[in-house]
């Protein structure tokens, strides 16, 4: 607003950065498709609006990226594969359209785990390669919204849009030390124009540098979309009490047995973060999250059955072009029966009923975000990919409840391991109550007394 800096200047810096970060060793591989002309066109239009004092929203001139799962004109809608999106897109997904209407500068589409089928972000095919964790480039970013988290953590843009069917926004946000909002309540943010991998578990959501940024993006994206029936009946999105001075009156639910099922370093920092929230006036209430083992299995059956159904033609026609891990995952999904799927959905109904009761006594549920820090990348992963089932199970432990039942979840960085890798806490709220997550998240940010700069970091304002 002061005119000291223009969106056009920032855009030029970003273009120089995009050229640089893929020439580095190893290449960052956060943004996999970008176009200099497109970036400059949007930036120049925004610069003119600032000059004429007629900006469109808080996001006017702000650089953003979108996961390759979304259609974004004029890029290829490859969804992390080598065989989809053979032609450039001619129509935007709803979230891309809304970001354009808000004046945001789309700097490109970000890397992702092939077809969203994993939680490491490891995608060795020729269009994508392995995105690197800005904190430790020899570690994974997490997935499947890998590139969005890496781009935000490395300073390329303060906002990346991802999708979350089994932690795919929250796991990479946690591993890369940034804020991730699981597309809020199921249906709240439109997924029209994203590849419909799993229609009952996936939500779109922002990965951002701060909770305030996540709140701004959420307030712009969260509203009914006639093209996306799941969110048509949603109540109006609010940010009520988000900036309250303390947390007095809030009850934070913790199932300590479940909470403690994580690495010692993660537990120590997350327990201290909970104590900090208490010091601001919130009370911690012990709750019991029933049937979490059943939730885990039901979620896997639901998401994989739906993905297998959606990807039936791909599995038949493009099997040889898929990464080995994707083939294995879809082959496993082929083993589930209609009976398994029906039973899993009965479990979903049960779990939603349990949560309804729990949310009559508490405002939110706290857990660590991920049970461990980002795993190391091995040489073989670069060539053939990674398929560590025990890691996938561990990484999704605290994620699946929100995906199966459709409640919103927010992850906020709260510290670092001794190796310097980020650790985050997760806050989950009741359906449509994203405001309470953002209120708690704002306070949680203050717990971490310092933010360590990642080893790969670009200052696009310099």
N, C-alpha and C positions, 0 to 999 in steps of 0.2 A: 504493500500500500504506500510506503514512503517513497517508492521509486528507486531505492538504492540498488535493487536487483529486479530483473524482469524474468518472466517465465522463459523468454527466448534465450537469455544467458544461461539459465539453469539447463535448458534443453541441450544447448551446445556442449555444456559440461558432461551431460549424461551420454551424449553420442560419443564423445571422446572416451568416456569411461567404458562404454559398451565395447568399443573397439579394443581398448586396453585389456579388459578383464578376461577376454577369451584368448589373448595372446600370452597371458601369464602362464607360469608353470607351477602347479597344474592349472588349466583353465577353470574359471568359476562355474561356467555353464548354468547360470541362473536364468538368464533370458535367452530363449532358443530361437525366437523370430523377432526381428525388429526392422524398422524402415525409417531411415533418416528423414525423408520427405514428410512422411506421416507425422513424425514427432514434431518437426519444425512448423508444419501447418497449424497443428493444435496450439503450439506454444505461441506462435505469432498472433493467432486470434485472441488468446488469453491476454497477451501483452497489450493489445489494443483495448481490450475491455478494462484492464487496470488503468490505462491512460485516460480512458473516458469515464472512469468511476462507475462502471455498470457491470460489475462481476456477477456471476451466476449463482455462486454458492461458496461455502468455506473451502470447497475442493477446487475452486477455479485456479488453474495454473499448477496444481499439485501433481507430481508424477506418480502414476500407478501402473501396476502390471496385472495381468489376469492369467491364471492357470490355463494351459493349453486345452483343458477340458471344455472351455467356453468358446463359442463362436465369436471371433473378433475380426471385423473387416480391416484390412484385406489379407489377413494371415491364413495359413492352412490349419484346419481343425483336425490335427493329427492325434490328439488325446494320448500322446506319448508313444505312438506306434510309427512304423515306417510305411504302413499301407493305407491308413485313413487320410482324409483331407487332401486328395490328389489335386483339387482345384482350390484357388483362393476363395475365402468366404465372401459372400455378397450381402449377408445380413447379420447384424449383431445379436448376441444373446441379450436378454433384458438387462442384466447387470452392466454389460458394456455400454448399452444404450443410455442407461441412467448416469453412468460416470461421464459419458460424453456430454450429456445434457447439463451436468453439473459443472462442466468446464475443465474437468480433469484431463491431464495429458497422458494418454496411454502410451507407455514407452515400449510396449511389445508384449508377447505372450511368454509365460514362464514354463520352465521345465517341469516334468511330473513323472511319477512312477508309471510305467506302461499300463494303460487302461485302469489306473488307480488300484492295482491289485496288490500293493505291498506297502510297508511302513518305513522302509529304509530310504527310498528315493533313488535306489540303484537302477539305472536304465542304460545298459551298455550299447543300445543300438546306434546306428550311424547319425541320426538326426539329433540325438539327445545327449548321450554320454552322461557321466556321473557328476551331478552338481556337488560342489564342495561346501563344507561347513565353514563359514567365515571365521569362526573361533579357532578351528583346527582343521586345515584343509585336507588332512589325511583321515578325517572322520566324516561319516554320513550327515546329511542335513535332516534325515527323517522324511517321511512321505505320507500320502502321495503328493501333497502340494509343496514339493521340495524346492522348486525354483522360486516360488513366491516368498518363502521364508528366507532363502539365501539372499535374494535381491534386497529385501527389507533390512536384514541384518548387516549386509555389506554396504548399506547406504545408497544403493542405486535409486530407491524410491521409498517414501515413508509408508506406502500402502501397497499390499499385494492381495489379490482376491484368490481364495482357494475354495475347495469343496471338502466336506468331511462326512464320510460314511462309516469310518471306524477309527476316527482320530486323525484324519488326513489334513486338517488345519492345525489341530492342537499339538500333534506329535512334532512336526517340523518347527512350529513356533517355539515349542519348548526346547528342542535340541539346538536351535539357533539363537536362543535368548531374546525373543521378541514376544509381543502380545498376540494371542490368537483367540478369536471369538467363533466358536462353532456355530455357524450360520444361525445363531440364536435358535429359537424354537423351530421345529420341523415345519417348513412351509412359509416361515416369516419372510425370508428373502427368496425371490423367484429364482428357480433353476431352469427357466425356459431358455433354450439355446445352449444348455450344457449337455454333454453326452449322457443320456439317461442310463447310467450303469446300474444303479439300484434305486428304485423309485420310493422305497419306504424308509431308507436309513440316511440318505445323503442330504446335507444342508450346505448352502453356500455361505461363506463368511470371510471377514477381513483378517489379514495378518498385518500388524502395524507396529510402529516404533513405540507407541504409548497407548494407554487405556483411553485417554481423551481422543486420540486419533481414531481409535476403534469405534468410539461412541459417535463421532461425526460421520464416519462412513456408514455405520449401522443406521443412523437416523435418515440418511439419504437413500439407502437401498431397501429398508424395511417397509414395505407396503404391499397391499394386494396387487396382483398382476392378472388381468383377465386371461392371459395365455398360460397361467400356472394354477390349476384348480386347487392344489393343496392348501394354499394360503388365503383363499378368498374370504373366509369367515373370520380372519384374525382381528383381534381388538387393535385399536390404534397404538402404534409404538410410541412410548414416552421415555423420557430420561428423568423421571420424577425423583427428587431427593438425591440425585447423583452426586451433587457437590455438597451434601450435608457435612458439617464440620467434624463429625465423629460417627461412630457406629452404634451409638446408644440405642437400645431397644431391639437390635438385630440378634437373632438366634442362629448360630452356625452349627449345623449338624455334622458330627464326625463319628464314623464307625471305625474305632481304633484298630480293631483286628484287620480290617480291610486296608486301612490307611498305612499300616506298618508293613504291608507286603511289598517292600521296595528295598533298594540298596541302602546300606547304612548312611552313606553321605547324603543321599537324597532325603532320608527320614530326618536326620538331624536338622537340616536347614528348613524343611517343611514344618516340623514341629515348632521351631522358633518363630516361623511366620504366623502360625496359628496363635501363639502366645501374644505376638505383636497386635493382631486383630483384637484379641481380648483386652489389651491395654488401652484400646480406643473405645471401649465401652460395650463391645459385643459380648454375648455370653456363648460359651461352647456347650452344646447339648449332645450327650452320647446318644447315637441312634444305631439301630441295627438294620443293615441293608440285607434283606433276606434273599436267598437263592442266587447268589452272585455267580456260582459255578454254572447254574442253569442259564442265567443271563448271557454268560460268555458263549455257551454253545448255541443258544437260540439266535444270538446276534450273527454268529458265523454262518449258521444255516440260512438265515434270512438274506444277508448281504450276498453270499456266494450263490445261492439259488437264483436270486434276481439277476446277478451279473451273468451267470451261466445262460439264463434265458435270453437276456439282451444280446449276448455275444455268440449265440448259437451259429449264425451265419459266418461270423469271423472265425470261430473255432473250426468250422468245416472247410472254409475257403482259404484262410490265411494262417493256418496252424504253423506252417514252416517259417513264416515271417515273424512270429511272436518270439519274445524272449523266453528262455527255458523256464524261468520262474513262473511266467504267466501261463504257459502250457500246463505246468504241474498244478497250479492253483485251480485252473478251469477243469482239469481232469479230476481233481479231488471233488470239485463242485458237482460234477456229473454223477457222483455216487449218492447224493441226497435224493430222497424220494418225496412225493407229494405229501405223504404222511408226516415225514420229518418237518416239512415246511409248515404244515397245518399245526403241528404240535408246538413248533417254535413260535408261531403267532399267538397261540394260546398262552405261552409263557410271557409274551409281550404284554398281553392284556392283564395277566396277574401282576407283572412288575409295575405296570402303570398304576394299578390299584394300590399296591404297597406304597408307591411314591406319593400318591394322593394323600394317603394317611400321614406319611412322614412330613409332608409339607404343611400339614395343619399344625405341627408343633415347631417346625424350624423354617427359616427363610431361605436357607441354602444348604448344600452339602459340600464339604471340603475334602479333597484328596490330593496327594501329589499328582502332578500332571503325568509324568512318565516314571516308571519304576527304576529307570537307569538313565545314565547320560548317553550321548550319541556314540554308537559303536564305531570302531576303526574300519577303514576301507582296506581290504586285502588286494594284492595284485591280481588275483584270479577274478575278483569282482568286476574289474575293468573290462575283462574279456567276455566272461560268461554270465555275469550277474551274480546275485547273492540270494540264497534261499535258506535262511536260518529260521526254522519254524519256531524254535523256543524263544528267539528274540521277538518274532512277530507277536506271539502270545503275550510275552512280557510287556512289550511296548503298548499293547492295546488294553492292558488290564483295567486301567482307570477310565478308559474311553468308552467302552461298549455300552454301559448303562444309558448314557445320554443318547447314543445313536439308536439303540433298540426302542427307547421310550419317547424320543423326540424332545427331550428337555434341553434347554440351552446350557452351554458350558464355556467358561472363559479361562484361559491359562495366562498367568503373569509370571515373568522371571523373578525369582527371589534370591538367587545366589549362584555360586559356582563350586564345582568340585575342586579337589586339590590339583587336578590336572588342568583346571581352567575352563572346563566345559559347563555351559549353563544348566541350571536346575530351576524348575517352575512349580508353582502350586496351581491347582484347578479349583474353580468355584462353579458349582452347578446349581441352577435355580429351577423354580417350577415353571410350567408352560407359560409363555408370554411375559415372564417377569425378568426380562433382560436388564431392566434398570437397576435391580438390586445387585446383579453381578458387576455392573460397571461401577456402582457406588463402592462396593467392597474392593474391586480391582484398583480403583484410584488410590485407596488407602494402602493397599498391598504394595504398590509401587514404591511407597516411601520407606518400606521395610528394608529394602536393599540399599545399603548406605553408599555403595559406589557401583557405577556401571563400567565394566571393563570394556575397552575398545577391542573389537575383533581384530585378528591379525590381518584379515582382508577387509579394508574399509576405505570407501571413497567419499570424500567430502564434496558433494555436488553443488554446494553453495559457495565454495571457495573461489 
